[in-house]
Amino acid sequence: MKIIPLADRVVIKAVEVEETTKGGLILTGSAKEKPQVAEVVAVGPGGIVDGNEVKMTVKVGDKVLTSKYSGTEVKVDGEECTIVRQGDILAIVE
């Protein structure tokens, strides 16, 4: 199944975070923070949103920083993704 976002929505997938701290400690699932770096999987077309024209500036494959608890988490074909508005994306990581 493929997700095609509407309007100013962007589908992102979390980038794997290291399982070990710099000191060599292995983190359990509950000790890990939600990652803020994600990869863009799909981008909506933009257009008129809430009376304003929105031009999409991110593209598929970009690595982005998002707000810690933004978006809606979904599971498609066993993979976890998050759907966010482009405005919830804080920066593109190069």
Solvent accessible surface area in square Angstrom, and as a share of the most:
residue,aa,sasa,rsa
1,M,180,0.80
2,K,164,0.69
3,I,40,0.21
4,I,131,0.66
5,P,9,0.05
6,L,136,0.68
7,A,35,0.27
8,D,10,0.05
9,R,81,0.30
10,V,0,0.00
11,V,1,0.01
12,I,8,0.04
13,K,81,0.34
14,A,58,0.45
15,V,47,0.27
16,E,155,0.69
17,V,74,0.42
18,E,137,0.61
19,E,88,0.39
20,T,55,0.32
21,T,50,0.29
22,K,214,0.91
23,G,75,0.72
24,G,48,0.46
25,L,127,0.63
26,I,139,0.71
27,L,54,0.27
28,T,90,0.52
29,G,62,0.59
30,S,113,0.73
31,A,61,0.47
32,K,70,0.29
33,E,126,0.56
34,K,69,0.29
35,P,43,0.27
36,Q,74,0.33
37,V,53,0.30
38,A,5,0.04
39,E,69,0.31
40,V,1,0.01
41,V,68,0.39
42,A,15,0.12
43,V,40,0.23
44,G,5,0.05
45,P,111,0.70
46,G,9,0.09
47,G,32,0.30
48,I,127,0.64
49,V,19,0.11
50,D,129,0.67
51,G,67,0.64
52,N,99,0.51
53,E,142,0.64
54,V,35,0.20
55,K,164,0.70
56,M,35,0.16
57,T,100,0.58
58,V,11,0.06
59,K,137,0.58
60,V,95,0.55
61,G,40,0.38
62,D,17,0.09
63,K,79,0.33
64,V,0,0.00
65,L,65,0.32
66,T,10,0.06
67,S,42,0.27
68,K,70,0.30
69,Y,175,0.67
70,S,19,0.12
71,G,41,0.40
72,T,87,0.51
73,E,115,0.52
74,V,46,0.26
75,K,135,0.57
76,V,25,0.15
77,D,104,0.54
78,G,61,0.58
79,E,88,0.40
80,E,114,0.51
81,C,14,0.09
82,T,20,0.12
83,I,43,0.22
84,V,2,0.01
85,R,89,0.32
86,Q,28,0.13
87,G,70,0.68
88,D,47,0.24
89,I,23,0.11
90,L,116,0.58
91,A,44,0.34
92,I,81,0.41
93,V,61,0.35
94,E,206,0.92
